[in-house]
Amino acid sequence: MVKKENKAVFFERLLGLFDNYERMLIVSADNVGSKQLQGLRKAFRKNSEMIMGKNTMIRKVLRDNMEEKPELESLLEHIEGNIGFIFTKADATDIRELLRTHVVPAAAKAGTFAQCDVNIPPGPTGMDPSMTSFFQALNIPTKISRGQIEIQHEVALLKEGQKVGSSEVALLQKLSIRPFSYGLGLVQIYEKGNVFSPKVLDIKDEDMIESIKAVLGNVQGLSIGADYPTQLSEPYHIANVKSALEDIAAISLEIGYPTETSVPHSIKNGLEDIISISLEIDYTPKEAETIKEMLANPEAFAAAAAPAAAAAPAAEASAAEAEKPAEEEEEEDDDMGFSLFD
């Protein structure tokens, strides 16, 4: 009974967080201890809330509410592994920096995978000569110097992604090396129904400017303003300008930011939606009258279109005949009024 009540509380809380926040960060929580999580919760108290739970329970909340909130479906494919949610009203970049400040160094654990390359530096180890066989078993060249074991040269112990074995763990512990660090890692960002990679947080204004320049390509003399290019000051190729403005319109439509290049497309798309809706209902706007008449009486429109269709090949033939070069008349011998036999 208590277990069911706890589940109901979790479902209600998670759904309430989706109602109260537009931005949510999915974080990985591998090897993160409870004390570390407690410190993060305290840091998030001002403008964020963190919730952890079983993936099966999270998926159930999402599926049960997708009818009312269809945008939740985009999250389902990302609910895997040891993850948690951070709902926040702060900027995602600030939350990422906060997560980085709560990363703690950690010793290697057998069975885990190396987060990075691990190299053992050369030099004295502080261990007595009785441990020489231990280093020999790991194929690490050593020598005895001043009563202690000394590693002769740098040793590549682990590669990033390699599974950590018990021997590597034992060596790192003996050398007091803690090569890894653990903390909440940012996996995905969910905002207003969209899910995107945290890599977008690394995009700077300068990168955006360079991207816009790349879109414009070889167009010369375009002055880049806040919204789109507005002036042409040097010779340009009209095809390049047309292509650039089409790209800008496409970007504006995708991000939902209207510009003078995208507004005509938005109006056209809206008009098409209105016509599509009117075909399903009794109301008929002026713009949809012709289309409805065509659907209601297609034979009449086919008959009206037939003469025009028949006239098209004839017009093309006439045009082709007009373009055909006139045949040269046969030249007649002109005696200019004289005769060789007079």
Disulfide bonds with the S-S distance in Angstrom:
none
